[in-house]
Amino acid sequence: MIRFSRRATVAAAVVTLVLLVCGVAYADNYTYKRTRVGDTAAASITLRKADFPARLAMSGGRIKPDETPNHDSCNGYRPKQSDLVIVGHAESRFGDRAKTLFAESEVELFQTTAMAATDVRRGQRMLVPGCQAQAARQEHLQLVSYALLGHPRCSCDFAVSARLETKTPNPNLNLLSIITAVRKGRFEATVFTSVGKSPNDAQSAAAALRTVLAVQGLAVKAVLRRLHAG
């Protein structure tokens, strides 16, 4: 959970059609014991096309969940995951026609509430700017800026948002992203919105920030509504 740099890697790959693979020898991973009931519960919380206004012309839907091992570490610390069991996992991704705006959601259902709480506790250490910078380098990303935005208002056990900007292989295109991670009971949900922006045009940068904040706000509200309803 809270793999902010990994989310940026996925979005950068979509925008620029380039994905650089990190060659780290060791990586920990969750223990997956997914069930149909668990996957259905997780999927019921993910983003849907109807969550976005028609003017955005967003298309997409459910995708195969990312279950690749986590390579990220910070000063020798790598969050342990193999003792945590996931019984439900779902992910959805949407993009506009111009392929410059993307929104994604990932929901994991842990076997116990204690496991979900442990996962968040272990991952929080990776949220500080220094650790995100290290993780970005491990994912072959050039991190332009990173800032925690605080804790979104919700009746959750944990919630945090962050803003990050990364370079892409195109010198005239950076990637601006907002990520929100929440936990409620056994569920963890991550909502991610990214938009391409010019690194040299202040007006374009301001417009990109307005767009990403607005779309992320809609996406987070939709996921939280379903999370609380469940």
C-alpha atoms as one frame of an Amber mdcrd trajectory, in Angstrom:
protein
   0.000   0.000   0.000   0.963   3.688  -0.367   3.442   2.912  -3.158   3.386
   6.486  -4.414   6.446   6.134  -6.629   5.067   2.933  -8.214   1.826   4.711
  -9.078   3.806   7.480 -10.744   5.697   4.866 -12.748   2.456   3.363 -14.042
   1.069   6.746 -15.055   4.300   7.831 -16.719   4.303   4.596 -18.707   0.790
   5.294 -19.951   1.483   8.907 -20.872   4.861   8.395 -22.523   4.572   4.744
 -23.612   7.868   4.031 -21.855   8.243   1.747 -18.833  11.635   1.306 -17.206
  12.012  -1.833 -15.138  13.868  -1.677 -11.855  16.371  -4.518 -11.543  16.484
  -5.122  -7.813  17.370  -8.635  -6.729  15.234  -8.818  -3.613  11.604  -7.820
  -3.175   8.933  -8.743  -0.663   5.313  -9.318  -1.619   1.953  -9.963  -0.022
   0.558 -13.466   0.341  -2.416 -13.663  -2.014  -5.277 -15.985  -1.093  -7.948
 -14.294  -3.134 -11.521 -15.571  -3.109 -14.451 -14.766  -5.361 -16.267 -13.124
  -2.453 -13.208 -11.068  -1.541 -12.560  -9.930  -5.109 -16.219  -8.976  -5.535
 -16.138  -6.921  -2.338 -12.981  -5.112  -3.448 -14.325  -4.505  -6.956 -17.532
  -2.965  -5.590 -15.484  -0.053  -4.210 -13.334   0.768  -7.258 -13.952   3.693
  -9.598 -16.555   3.459 -12.350 -17.106   5.435 -15.540 -20.226   7.034 -14.052
 -18.064   8.670 -11.359 -16.750  11.172 -13.927 -18.705  13.942 -15.693 -19.534
  13.239 -19.330 -17.572  16.305 -20.501 -14.305  14.567 -19.524 -15.077  11.708
 -21.954 -13.320   9.217 -19.699 -13.175   5.614 -20.860 -11.808   2.480 -19.250
 -12.851   0.053 -16.550 -11.574  -2.868 -14.535  -8.005  -4.016 -15.171  -5.871
  -6.838 -13.834  -4.618  -5.824 -10.370  -0.920  -5.060 -10.046   0.557  -7.788
  -7.839   4.201  -7.358  -8.744   6.628  -7.389  -5.783   7.501  -4.083  -4.156
  11.145  -3.099  -4.659  10.999   0.247  -2.838  13.313   0.757   0.136  14.609
   3.691   2.158  17.958   3.750   3.956  17.869  -0.023   4.105  14.244  -0.205
   5.270  11.829  -2.195   3.121   8.289  -2.686   4.468   7.632  -6.364   5.127
   4.567  -7.730   3.338   4.831 -11.508   3.067   3.132 -12.089   6.443   0.070
 -10.112   5.322  -2.695 -11.970   3.477  -4.884 -10.362   0.818  -8.182 -12.126
   0.119  -9.649  -9.593  -2.317  -8.012  -7.336  -4.889  -9.417  -5.132  -7.648
  -8.239  -2.234  -9.776  -9.758   0.104 -12.359  -8.244   2.709 -14.691  -9.757
   5.466 -16.823  -8.330   7.990 -19.273  -9.518  10.793 -21.515  -9.410  10.811
 -25.308  -6.236  12.892 -25.433  -4.377  10.343 -23.264  -3.222  13.115 -20.920
  -5.603  12.649 -17.964  -5.798   9.393 -16.014  -7.601   8.223 -12.893  -7.025
   4.908 -11.179  -8.260   3.098  -8.103  -6.944   0.029  -6.321  -8.701  -1.753
  -3.452  -7.231  -4.516  -1.305  -9.153  -6.590   1.239  -6.942  -8.105   3.922
  -7.679 -11.287   5.804  -7.913  -9.415   9.121  -8.231  -5.822  10.289  -4.959
  -6.208  12.188  -3.138  -7.077   8.947  -4.492  -3.984   7.206  -3.466  -1.810
  10.152   0.026  -3.357  10.179   0.432  -2.708   6.464  -0.400   0.987   6.897
   1.868   1.339   9.928   4.812  -0.178   8.048   4.171   1.922   4.952   3.913
   5.287   6.695   7.678   5.467   7.095   8.005   5.530   3.307   5.864   8.667
   2.952   8.469  11.213   4.043  10.038  13.226   1.198  13.490  11.649   1.584
  12.131   8.128   1.253   9.938   9.036  -1.709  12.990  10.489  -3.442  14.883
   7.243  -2.896  11.921   5.155  -4.065  11.563   7.290  -7.188  15.206   6.681
  -8.098  14.685   2.952  -7.594  11.765   3.139 -10.037  13.953   5.095 -12.493
  11.892   8.265 -12.019  13.105  11.851 -11.795  11.118  13.389  -8.956  10.600
  17.137  -9.469   8.570  17.752  -6.310   6.711  15.859  -3.604   4.533  17.095
  -0.761   2.131  15.533   1.703  -1.234  17.296   1.534  -2.515  16.161   4.917
  -5.337  13.855   5.927  -8.615  13.954   3.964 -11.747  14.319   6.029 -13.408
  10.935   6.361 -14.458   8.518   9.063 -11.570   6.213   8.178  -8.952   4.453
  10.259  -6.274   6.161   8.160  -6.185   8.620   5.266  -3.438  10.627   3.579
  -2.957  12.505   0.311   0.193  13.545  -1.520   1.096  15.567  -4.597   4.059
  14.666  -6.755   5.521  15.780 -10.048   7.864  13.639 -12.116   9.755  14.098
 -15.357   9.037  12.007 -18.432  11.334  11.194 -21.379   9.674  14.128 -23.173
  11.499  17.301 -21.976   8.337  19.325 -22.610   6.104  17.099 -20.509   6.034
  16.470 -16.772   3.513  14.352 -14.907   1.507  15.943 -12.078  -0.194  13.457
  -9.752  -2.403  13.418  -6.663  -2.612  10.205  -4.635  -4.953   9.461  -1.743
  -4.645   6.316   0.379  -7.251   5.287   2.951  -7.910   2.371   5.264 -11.216
   1.364   6.795 -11.346  -1.922   8.635  -9.900  -4.655   6.411 -10.047  -2.496
   3.283  -7.266  -0.357   1.849  -8.052   1.883  -1.114  -5.704   3.998  -3.200
  -7.031   6.650  -5.591  -4.655   8.198  -8.099  -5.129  10.967 -10.659  -2.444
  12.254 -13.032  -2.265  14.804 -15.833   0.452  15.880 -18.216   1.746  19.433
 -17.783   4.306  21.755 -19.294   7.337  22.322 -17.035   7.925  25.795 -18.536
   4.458  27.354 -18.860   3.031  28.756 -15.611  -0.472  29.125 -17.036  -0.488
  25.527 -18.246   0.841  24.337 -14.889  -1.943  26.143 -13.023  -4.575  24.640
 -15.296  -3.103  21.163 -14.812  -3.212  21.566 -11.030  -6.857  22.654 -11.121
  -7.740  19.680 -13.298  -5.961  17.064 -11.239  -7.391  18.387  -7.962 -10.937
  18.473  -9.338 -10.843  14.977 -10.815  -9.137  13.528  -7.748 -11.805  15.102
  -5.545 -14.586  13.435  -7.525 -12.786  10.097  -7.546 -12.038  10.079  -3.823
 -15.628  10.992  -2.928 -16.953   8.126  -5.037 -14.604   5.547  -3.495 -15.209
   6.772   0.066 -18.982   6.648  -0.456 -18.797   2.968  -1.415 -16.243   2.190
   1.260 -18.517   3.563   3.974 -21.617   1.972   2.479 -19.979  -1.438   2.715
